[in-house]
Structure formats: C-alpha cells, structure tokens
C-alpha cells in the first residue's frame, strides 16, 4: 500500500440536502480516527474556503456535538456555487489552491456535492496530477435531484423523496375534506430530472397521492394537462396533481417562465411559482376551487422526515471516500450499487472516475413514465421504496430539533 | 343524575387540523363504551350529513382501525363550511335536523369545530331547547388558529405550531448556507389572529428562527417593514421573516390583496400569495436574493410533526364532551384550563357556555408583541412551549404514514 501522510480537507458545495452533513461527518469522523491523516479541516463555503484559507480545525470540535451533523440539514460547513475556471484558460484559482494545500500539508481532498461540484473536484484532481502534487482527491456525492451519473441513487434524494411522499399523503387528506371539490397542484423541485416529483407516486401507491404527475423528461402539453385535470375532477370530484418545476413545452421553454401563451394568457411577470401559475390557469378553465402548493426549500431541508437508510448511506459514502483514499485511491467519486441479498435491499459502495461523473446528468428512465405522460409506473415505486426506509432517532430539545453547533475554530 | 338514553351524532366542521380526528375519536370511543348511548353516528361532512341523513354507523368500524384516527390529519368524517341560517329567519334546516334526530333517536349531538361551528352548535342547541326536544348538545373545540374564546388554547393549534417552528428551524439552516446573503419570507396562516405566526418565535428561541415576525394584531407598515429587513440584512448578511397571511395596513386592507400602492407598485392580480408578493417588493427595494415560502396546507395537515400533548388533549376534549353530556350537561363547549402542578404544566377541561363562545375571537395579546411590532416576546414562548411537547408513536407502513381507512357504513 502506498502510504501517504498529511492533512485532509472536506468541503461542501451546491444546494444542501437533509443529509449532506451525514456524509461530511462520515469523512470527518473516519479521517479523525485515521493515523495517516494528520489534521482534518472543514472548508468554509466549499472551495471558497480553500481559496480564502478559511479552514476549520475539526479536531477542536466536541465529538458528541460533531455527531449531531448526522441529523442537521443543510451544509454545516457552509456551501458555495462557485464555478472554477478551466485551468487552461485561467489557472489562478488552482495555483492558490495548491498554495493553501502546501501551507497546510493537505494530501487528501474530499468534495461533497452534485454535478457541478464533481466538475470542480475533477478539475482539481487533474491539476494536482499535472503539477505532480501528491494529493488524493475524492468526490462524495449528494443531491436531492438524484441525477448523478453512475450511481444507483444519490445521498440526499431519499430523504427529500420521503418528505415529498409524506407531505403529499397529508395534503391528500386535507384537500378532499369538503363535499365541494378541490383541485390541488403541488410543485416539486427538479429543473431537469423528474426523480423528486416521481416520489409523489409513493403516496399514490398507498392510496393517498396525486392523480396526475408531470415530469420534465417528457414534453408538457398545456391543453392535454387541462383536459386530464378536468376529466379527473369530473370523475372524482377532486384532483391532486404533482408537477416538476422543470416541466417544459416541446420547444424547450419552461412552463414556469411562460409569460404569454394562448393557453395561460398572462402578459405579466409571474410572482408566484409554477404551482400558482398553473392553479390560475386551471381555475379559469375548470372553474373549480384550486390551490397551488410549492414545497420550496422545505423538501430539501426537512430533516425531521429524513430516511434512516439515507443517513446511514450518506455516512457510508463519506467513510468510504476516506478509506479508499488512505488505501491509495484517487480521482474517483464514491457511488452506490444496489444489491439484492436474499430478497433484501443492500447498498454497497463502488468507485466512479470523476471524469465520467462530472457534468453528466442521469434522468428518470422514460420507461418509468406512463404512456399518457401523466403518471409514474410501479417500477419507480420498487426502486424508491427501499431508499426511504427507517426513522432516525433524531435529537430534540423541548420537542424541537437539536442541530449541531460547531465552534468553527479557524486553522492557523 | 338525569339519565338520558339515545343515539349520538358527532360531526366535524370547518378547516381541518392534524388532530381534529383525535377529538372525534375521543367522542366516538367514549360514546361506544357508554351504556346510555345506544348508537354512535358520524355525520358525513358535518351538519350537512345530518341534513342529508348521511350518518355512518361507527360501531361497524374495526376498533384497531378506528384508533388510527388519533394519527390521521384532516377530517376523517368529512367537513363542511355550511352556514346555518338564523332560525327566526328560516327554520327549514332546523326542522330537518329535528326530523333526522327523531328518526334515529338522537339525544346527544357533538360538534367538532372552530368559531363558526360553535355558532352552528349553539343555534342547534337553542332550537332544540325551544322546541322541547331533549337533546344534549356539546361543542368540541378545534382550530389551528387558536382563536376560540374562553379556552387557554385550542386542540390543533399546538401541532400546527410545532410544524411551523420545526420548519422555520430547518429553513433557517438552509437559507444561510452560502456566503452570498439571502432574505427568506415565510408566510403562515392566520387571517385575523397571529397565534400561528407567533409560533415561529419558538424557532428563534432556539437560535434558528425568524429575525422579524409580523402578526395581524397590529397594523403593518410597508416602509417600516422594508427598513427592518434592509437593516437586518446589512447587519447579518441574511434575514428571515415570518408573516401572517392576515397582516393589514392601518386602513384595514389586507397586504396580500393590495393591487397597487406607492410601495409595492403592482398593477395586476397577484397569482402567488403574500410571501411571493413581499419577496418581490423586498427584491426591488433591497436588491438581495429573496425567497418567499408559503407553508400553505402543509402546516395544518403535517400530522407527522404532531404534538403528543395536543393529540392527548384533543382526545380528552372529545371524551369530556361525552362524559359531561351523559352526566346531564348540555349547551356547553369543552374548554382547556392551564394548571401549574409543582412547576409542571397540566391541562384540565372546563365548560364554557356555547352562547359565549360562538363567533367570539381571541387574539394574540398585544402585550406579547414587541414595541417595534416586528417580534414576539418571551411570554409567548413560555405559553406555547408546553403545548408542543412529545412525539407520538405514529403508525407507519413502509416508512410512510398509515392513516385510518373507515368503512363508513351508512346508518339505515
């Protein structure tokens, strides 16, 4: 084994999730316990914390407090949306990163994020190889969007999916309480991929979910949508709809951004989101009581409904990144492989080349969308159900969440 | 004791809550077990179910299934918003109610609802007295708005408050994850009373809640609001705001309904709600990234975050209604009295005259609102904290909620 001694950095990047901190904790805990890793630094706001030499010394944190990261949503170290330049165009950032790495003797770099973050991670990895600086670089996946290439699923997805399914089941009860009917439109995140919106089908599976589901993998047709809603509403007296924020017309334009069209007929800026807009269109067309609900940030930070499986797998991804790196692996992202052991779901880690992962999107399989393009097939339910299992014993204070409070001691 | 034998009806009315079914279950379970009550009927859609003679025979339900009502949000029997006429103007409905009562030998009538429902309950009670039909009529309170007169708090409020506080704590984590600032505006229910919005102060109490809270008990001033937000944002780099849907200007007009004004400057209909509108105003004025989040129906059906205390008290209210009625009491609403036993919160039931309760609103005490009218004082936190305590062991199926499935067998 190729032993490499030195410090490590863990950074978090992109939109947070309910369990991204569980992955970071997997890295930090495993690294703190490893004799080859001489110091564990948390970068403040991802790669920006490296550029600004703002690194938290994680060994200064109380171990019991640190463990609360497993139950704390959002990025405890701070995140960023910083797009690093192509090093052939401008290598200023890379030189600075190398400088900070050398200053702190950083030999391990772990980057916790989605597509864009894996691109950053990949560029840094390749740069360090090019300049001959011995540093093992590993991507630790996270995204509620579930759209990372090469992994069965992504840490963070299942907890958001569980939040969405549970909330849909509850809204379903509420939205049909009167003898006068109602149409309810729930807007779910997912600009390009329908994985999150498809999670509403888990509610439908248990008899309390949307009648209609629209995802961005197929084109949206407003007239067909209105006919679908009107038909269900007339049949049942109620109608519940789930839509991805990213649904688009055949010409590629987002429905949410449509300012004027023959069908929706608005000539002014939309203040609310897609749900509010669709609710208005449906109200005009069907004449029913309509309510639009946007799950907004709630779906990605609703840690109180986190999947225990997701928390454990997220931790495992961070742990595997450190263990593999210490064992000589570099330039990879930890990914998940789904195994069937005697009919039981088991998740194992595997490794993907960062080059293959960076900037590649994995969409919801079109075969899992029904022929009418307004619903999700059972194959998806079978895929998603194992991921959302288990309730964590989340720490509480006065019956409210007890989140981590880090000291964030800056490394000298 | 004045023994009265006969059937009972339980009806649910008005906007549902996470625990209104726990109260209905308190009535149903207690009534099924009482020898003086010969039959237990659930009215389909409240008083409309009586008018239509659509009564479910609750003895036909499986007892274990029935108990799931404690954990099922929304009105399991169906609700209504039917406004019963003044009997001196038009007594058609009352005659019909009496007819159905006589048909099924109904001697006990329990009505589970808020202000308007207590008005219905009161009118029916007085009518039965007037025509000399021996029927004991009891109101069972529920409302997330917490605005019923004469009770320390209302069943349903605490669970919504807990949902709001928890969600604010989670959003707080998410909304400050980047090094670029953000302003986040959370819209909370409450057309006339600020109790629900004040619950956001519970999040602030634990260091992760709104910087600013606006309730409808005091007039809203857009310029002052914008100055408040801008000041906090400049000081902290982030700002989180909670607003009641019912905030209004000094002239009484709702901020949410303002079409044009010097300050908000819109000349067209609002599609989104108040949060979207305020987000736009703040964006224009402060120039920051702003996100509006409307908790919408989620806050009143989020049973997965129900307060165990609230569930138990809601059940207790239903139980007390039956026990008191069987003991000869009529024309009352069950209310809550807060007692201090050796420094511990204890909740006991008491009885209020329906006449006194009907249509009277209890607002958030103005003394609990800070002098700047942009925050909530600690007195409120001390009031609300005991109410949200405890996590119920909610039944799950595949880690998703298992709600009640009633057979709903119509009484012949």
Interface residues (C-beta under 8 A of the other chain):
Chain A: X16 X44 X45 X48 X72 X73 X74 X75 X78 X79 X80 X81 X162 X165 X166 X167 X169 X170 X171 X173 X174 X175 X177 X178 X179 X184 X202 X203 X206 X208 X266 X268 X270 X271 X272 X273 X276 X277 X279 X280 X291 X293 X294 X295 X296 X297 X298 X300 X301 X302 X303 X304 X305 X307 X385 X388 X389 X390 X391 X396 X397 X398 X399 X400 X401 X403
Chain B: X16 X44 X45 X48 X72 X73 X74 X75 X78 X79 X80 X81 X162 X165 X166 X167 X169 X170 X171 X173 X174 X175 X177 X178 X179 X184 X202 X203 X206 X208 X266 X268 X270 X271 X272 X273 X276 X277 X279 X280 X291 X293 X294 X295 X296 X297 X298 X300 X301 X302 X303 X304 X305 X307 X385 X388 X389 X390 X391 X396 X397 X398 X399 X400 X401 X403
